[in-house]
Amino acid sequence: MRITLAHSPDADDAFMFYGIAKGLVDTRGLEFVHELKDIQTLNEAAREGVYDVTAISVAAYPEVADKYQILTCGASMGDGYGPIVVSARPMLTAELKDARLAIPGEKTSAYLALRLFMQPDKPNTGAVFFDDIPRAVLSGEYDAGVLIHEGQLTYTDDGLHLIVDLGVWWKEKTDLPLPLGVNAVRRSLPNEVKGDIARVLHAGIKHSLDYREDALTYALSFGRGLETGKADRFVGMYVNEMTLDIGDAGKEAVRLFLKEGYPDAADPRMQNPDFIEPA
C-alpha cells in the first residue's frame, strides 16, 4: 500500500525519517513516498486531507481534527526551550504590545505560543517565510520576530537580541514541554494500517537515535549550511526520547495548549485529541 508521508525539509525531520528514507527499517509492506514542504504549506494541505501522514503544527490541529489523528511518535516538543522572540536592539517584553512582529505563519505553534504569552494584548503581526524573519527584523520592516528551526541557535550570529524564549515561559507556567509539531495520520485509513504506520515511524526514529552519527550525516544535507555542532544540538533538541513516545506529559501538554489556545472550540476533539500508538 502506498502511503504519502509529508514533512518539512529541515534537519530534524530528515534525521527523524532517515531510517525510512534509506530503507533501513521494516516498512511492514507499506511503500512510503516522501513529500517535502514547509510547515505552513503542510498545515494548509492538511485542511484538505492531502497526505496520508503529515507533519503539522499542534496549533493547526483544530482545523484538521475531523480528518487526522495524532501519532504518539514523531512529535517535536520544546522541553524548556522553543521558538524565540528577537529584535534588532535590546527590547523589553512590555514593548511587544506596541511592536510589529514577524511570525512564521498564523497556524504555527510558534504564533499560538506568542499569542498566549502576550495575553490579554493581541500581537500586531505579519506572516513572513521563516528563513526571512531575521532579515525582516534587521531591516526595520518589523520591530521583532519569532524564530523557529535553526534560527533559535543562530540569531546571535546575525546580531539579534533575545526578548523571550517561549518554551522557557511555557515550562515555567505549566511545568510541561511546549508542543510544537506532531505527525498526524488520516482518520479514514483502516485501523490496522494506522497501527502499522505508527510502528514503522517508531522503528525509523529509534533507528536514527541508535545510529545517530549516520543519521546526522544524512540530516546535515538539509541543514541550510548549519555547522555540524549546531546541527547536532538542534537535532537533539527536537528528536529525542519524547519523539519516540510523547508519553503522558506530552499528551497533557497538547491538550492544555489547545484548550488555552481555543477555549471556545465546539468539537471536543479539538481540545482533547485522540492519539494513535504503535500496537
C-alpha positions as CSV (number, residue, x, y, z in Angstrom):
1,M,0.0,0.0,0.0
2,R,1.3,3.4,-1.0
3,I,1.5,5.9,1.9
4,T,2.3,9.6,1.3
5,L,4.5,10.9,4.2
6,A,4.8,14.7,4.3
7,H,7.3,16.5,6.4
8,S,9.5,19.6,6.4
9,P,12.9,19.8,4.6
10,D,14.6,20.5,7.9
11,A,17.5,18.8,9.6
12,D,15.4,17.4,12.5
13,D,12.8,15.9,10.2
14,A,15.5,14.5,7.9
15,F,17.2,12.9,10.9
16,M,13.9,11.5,12.1
17,F,13.0,9.9,8.8
18,Y,16.5,8.7,7.9
19,G,15.8,5.0,8.5
20,I,12.6,5.1,6.4
21,A,14.0,7.2,3.6
22,K,17.0,4.9,3.2
23,G,15.1,1.6,3.6
24,L,16.8,0.6,6.8
25,V,13.7,-0.5,8.7
26,D,10.9,-2.9,8.1
27,T,8.0,-0.9,6.5
28,R,5.5,-3.8,7.0
29,G,4.7,-3.9,3.3
30,L,3.9,-0.2,3.1
31,E,5.5,2.0,0.4
32,F,6.3,5.4,1.8
33,V,6.5,8.3,-0.6
34,H,8.1,11.3,1.0
35,E,6.8,14.8,0.3
36,L,8.9,17.7,1.5
37,K,7.1,21.1,2.2
38,D,7.5,23.9,4.7
39,I,5.3,23.6,7.8
40,Q,2.9,26.4,6.8
41,T,2.2,24.6,3.5
42,L,1.7,21.3,5.3
43,N,-0.8,22.9,7.7
44,E,-2.8,24.2,4.8
45,A,-2.7,20.9,2.9
46,A,-3.9,19.1,6.0
47,R,-7.1,21.1,5.9
48,E,-7.8,19.3,2.6
49,G,-6.6,15.9,3.8
50,V,-4.0,15.8,1.1
51,Y,-1.5,13.4,2.7
52,D,-1.9,10.1,4.5
53,V,0.7,11.0,7.1
54,T,1.8,14.6,7.6
55,A,3.7,16.8,10.0
56,I,1.5,19.6,11.3
57,S,1.8,22.3,13.8
58,V,-0.1,21.4,17.0
59,A,-1.8,24.8,16.7
60,A,-3.2,23.8,13.4
61,Y,-4.8,20.6,14.7
62,P,-8.3,22.0,15.5
63,E,-8.9,22.7,11.8
64,V,-8.0,19.2,10.8
65,A,-9.3,17.2,13.8
66,D,-12.1,15.8,11.6
67,K,-9.5,14.4,9.1
68,Y,-6.5,13.4,11.2
69,Q,-5.4,11.7,14.5
70,I,-2.2,12.5,16.3
71,L,0.6,9.8,16.3
72,T,2.4,9.4,19.6
73,C,5.7,9.1,17.8
74,G,7.3,11.8,15.7
75,A,6.4,14.9,17.8
76,S,8.7,17.9,18.3
77,M,8.5,19.2,21.9
78,G,10.4,22.0,23.4
79,D,11.2,20.9,26.9
80,G,12.3,24.2,28.5
81,Y,13.1,25.8,25.1
82,G,11.2,26.7,22.0
83,P,10.6,29.5,19.5
84,I,12.2,32.7,20.5
85,V,11.2,36.3,20.0
86,V,14.1,38.5,18.9
87,S,14.7,42.1,18.0
88,A,17.5,44.2,16.3
89,R,18.0,46.2,19.6
90,P,17.5,45.2,23.2
91,M,13.8,45.3,23.9
92,L,11.7,44.6,27.0
93,T,8.8,42.2,26.8
94,A,6.4,45.1,27.8
95,E,7.3,46.8,24.5
96,L,5.9,43.9,22.4
97,K,2.3,45.1,22.8
98,D,3.2,48.2,20.6
99,A,5.6,46.3,18.3
100,R,5.0,45.0,14.8
101,L,6.1,41.3,14.9
102,A,7.1,38.9,12.1
103,I,5.7,35.4,12.6
104,P,6.2,32.2,10.5
105,G,2.5,31.7,9.9
106,E,-0.8,32.2,11.7
107,K,-1.4,28.4,12.1
108,T,2.0,27.7,13.6
109,S,2.5,26.7,17.2
110,A,5.1,29.5,17.5
111,Y,2.4,32.1,16.8
112,L,-0.1,30.4,19.2
113,A,2.6,30.4,21.9
114,L,3.2,34.1,21.3
115,R,-0.5,34.9,21.4
116,L,-0.8,33.1,24.8
117,F,2.3,34.8,26.1
118,M,1.0,38.2,25.2
119,Q,-2.5,37.9,26.6
120,P,-4.5,40.0,27.2
121,D,-2.8,42.0,24.5
122,K,-3.2,41.0,20.9
123,P,0.0,40.9,18.9
124,N,0.3,43.0,15.8
125,T,1.8,40.5,13.3
126,G,2.6,39.8,9.7
127,A,3.4,36.4,8.2
128,V,6.9,36.1,6.8
129,F,8.6,32.9,5.5
130,F,10.6,31.7,8.5
131,D,14.0,31.9,6.8
132,D,13.4,35.6,6.0
133,I,12.4,36.7,9.5
134,P,15.9,37.7,10.7
135,R,16.4,39.9,7.6
136,A,12.9,41.4,8.1
137,V,13.8,42.4,11.7
138,L,17.3,43.6,11.0
139,S,16.0,45.8,8.1
140,G,13.5,47.5,10.4
141,E,10.5,46.2,8.4
142,Y,9.4,44.6,11.7
143,D,10.3,45.6,15.3
144,A,10.7,42.0,16.4
145,G,10.2,38.4,15.1
146,V,9.5,34.9,16.2
147,L,12.3,32.5,15.2
148,I,11.8,28.7,14.7
149,H,14.1,26.0,13.4
150,E,17.8,26.7,13.2
151,G,17.2,30.4,13.9
152,Q,16.9,29.6,17.6
153,L,20.6,28.8,17.6
154,T,22.0,31.2,15.1
155,Y,20.2,34.5,16.0
156,T,23.2,36.0,17.8
157,D,25.4,35.4,14.7
158,D,23.0,37.8,12.9
159,G,23.3,40.4,15.7
160,L,19.8,39.9,17.0
161,H,18.8,40.2,20.7
162,L,16.6,37.7,22.6
163,I,13.4,39.1,24.1
164,V,11.8,35.9,25.4
165,D,12.1,32.1,24.8
166,L,8.5,31.0,24.6
167,G,9.5,27.4,25.6
168,V,11.1,28.7,28.8
169,W,8.0,30.7,29.5
170,W,5.6,27.8,28.9
171,K,7.7,25.4,31.1
172,E,7.7,27.9,34.0
173,K,3.9,28.4,33.5
174,T,2.8,24.8,33.2
175,D,5.8,22.5,34.1
176,L,5.2,20.8,30.7
177,P,7.0,20.7,27.4
178,L,5.8,23.1,24.7
179,P,4.1,21.1,22.0
180,L,5.2,22.4,18.6
181,G,4.8,19.8,15.9
182,V,3.3,16.3,15.6
183,N,2.8,13.7,12.9
184,A,-0.8,13.1,12.1
185,V,-2.4,10.1,10.3
186,R,-5.5,10.2,8.2
187,R,-8.6,9.1,10.1
188,S,-10.1,7.3,7.1
189,L,-7.3,4.8,6.9
190,P,-8.1,1.3,8.3
191,N,-7.1,0.9,11.9
192,E,-4.7,-1.9,11.1
193,V,-2.9,0.4,8.6
194,K,-2.7,3.2,11.1
195,G,-1.2,0.8,13.6
196,D,1.4,-0.4,11.1
197,I,2.3,3.3,10.2
198,A,2.8,4.0,13.8
199,R,5.1,1.0,14.2
200,V,7.1,1.9,11.2
201,L,7.6,5.5,12.3
202,H,8.6,4.4,15.8
203,A,11.1,1.9,14.3
204,G,12.5,4.6,12.0
205,I,13.0,7.2,14.8
206,K,14.6,4.5,17.0
207,H,17.0,3.6,14.2
208,S,18.1,7.2,13.8
209,L,18.6,7.5,17.6
210,D,20.5,4.2,17.7
211,Y,22.7,5.2,14.7
212,R,22.9,8.9,15.5
213,E,26.1,9.6,13.6
214,D,24.9,8.1,10.3
215,A,21.5,9.8,10.7
216,L,23.1,13.2,11.5
217,T,25.4,13.0,8.4
218,Y,22.3,12.5,6.3
219,A,20.4,15.3,8.1
220,L,23.3,17.8,7.6
221,S,22.4,18.0,3.9
222,F,19.1,19.5,5.0
223,G,20.6,21.9,7.5
224,R,20.8,25.0,5.3
225,G,24.5,25.5,6.0
226,L,24.3,24.9,9.7
227,E,27.7,23.8,11.0
228,T,27.9,20.3,12.5
229,G,28.0,21.2,16.2
230,K,24.9,23.4,16.0
231,A,23.1,20.9,13.7
232,D,23.8,18.1,16.3
233,R,22.4,20.4,19.1
234,F,19.4,21.4,17.0
235,V,18.5,17.8,16.1
236,G,19.0,16.7,19.8
237,M,16.5,19.4,20.9
238,Y,13.7,18.1,18.7
239,V,14.4,14.4,18.1
240,N,14.8,12.5,21.4
241,E,13.1,10.0,23.6
242,M,10.0,12.2,23.7
243,T,9.9,11.9,19.9
244,L,9.8,8.2,20.2
245,D,6.8,8.5,22.6
246,I,5.3,11.7,23.8
247,G,4.1,9.9,26.9
248,D,1.5,11.2,29.4
249,A,3.3,14.6,29.8
250,G,3.3,15.2,26.1
251,K,-0.4,14.3,25.7
252,E,-1.3,16.6,28.6
253,A,0.8,19.4,27.0
254,V,-1.0,19.1,23.7
255,R,-4.4,19.1,25.4
256,L,-3.5,22.1,27.6
257,F,-2.0,24.1,24.7
258,L,-5.1,23.5,22.6
259,K,-7.5,24.2,25.5
260,E,-5.8,27.5,26.3
261,G,-5.5,28.4,22.6
262,Y,-9.0,27.5,21.6
263,P,-11.2,27.9,24.7
264,D,-14.4,28.1,22.7
265,A,-13.8,25.1,20.4
266,A,-17.1,23.3,19.8
267,D,-15.6,19.9,18.7
268,P,-14.3,18.1,21.8
269,R,-11.6,16.5,19.6
270,M,-10.0,20.0,19.2
271,Q,-9.2,20.2,22.9
272,N,-8.9,16.5,23.6
273,P,-7.5,14.8,20.6
274,D,-7.3,11.1,20.2
275,F,-3.9,9.6,19.8
276,I,-2.6,6.6,17.7
277,E,0.0,4.5,19.3
278,P,2.1,1.7,17.9
279,A,0.2,-1.5,18.6
